[in-house]
């Protein structure tokens, strides 16, 4: 079975989140970075689960969870960017290939 564009993009995004997490950890930011890591990598995990959904309803439930995780991730990213707790440009790190 081939990967969907959503699977590819959510996996690539998770890798960027991991990279950002490492950067934040190196600056001794542990709480928000951990929240970001959990929600940012959970998006792709739920998309993967949805791809093996046992029914349309199961697929929709898993994709709904992925959407909620994406919104939570956006919250943590905005909080990190605007709080200036660490010296990191979230947008720049996430836009890197």
N, C-alpha and C positions, 0 to 999 in steps of 0.2 A: 504494500500500500504506500502511495506517495504522500509526502508531507504536504499539508495545506500551507498556504501563505501565512495564515495565522499561527500555525505551529512554528514555522521558520522564524517569523518576526518575534514571537514571544520567547523563543529560545535565545535569539540574538539579544533581546532586551535583558533577559536574565543574566547573560554573560556580562553585559555592561553594568548591571546592578552589582554583580559580584566584584567587578573592578572598582566601582565607586565605593563599595563596602570596604575593600582593602585600603583604599585611600583614606577613608574616614577613620578606620581603625589605626592607621599610622599616625593620625593626628589626635589619637586618644579620645575619639568620640565613639562610645560603645552602645548607648541606649537607642538613639534614633537610627544608627546604622544597622543595628540588629533588627529593628522593626522593618526597615527598608528591605533588608535581605529577605526576610520571611515573606513579606507581601509581594515583592518584586519577582521572586522566583516561583511563587505560588501561582502566578498568572499562567505561566507555561505548563506547570504541572496539571492544572485544571483543564487547560485546553487539550493536553494529551489524554487525560481521562475522558473528556467529552468525545474525543475521536473514537473511543471504544464503547461509547454509550450503548446500552442494551435496548434503548427505545428512544424515540424522539423526545419524550419527556425527560429521560435521563440526560440526553445530550443537552437539552435546554437548561436543565438545572446546573450542570457542570459549567456551561458557558456563562451562566448568570453569576456563578461564584467567581469565575475568572474576571468578569467585568467588575465585580465588587472589589476584588483584590487590586485591579488596575486603578480604581478610584482611590483606594487606600494608599497605594504606592504614590500616586500623584500628590496626595496630602503630605506624605513624609518628605517628598522631594521639595515641595513648596516650603515646608517648614524649615528644612535644612538650608535652602537658598536664602530665605528671607530673615532667618534668625541670626545668620552669620556666626553661628557657633564655631564653625571651622572655616578655614581659608580654602574653599574649594568652589569652583564654578560648576554647579550641577549640570547646567545646560551644555557646557563645553565637554564635560566628561561623557555625557550620554550621547552626544552627537558624533563622537569618534567612531570610525569604522571598526 
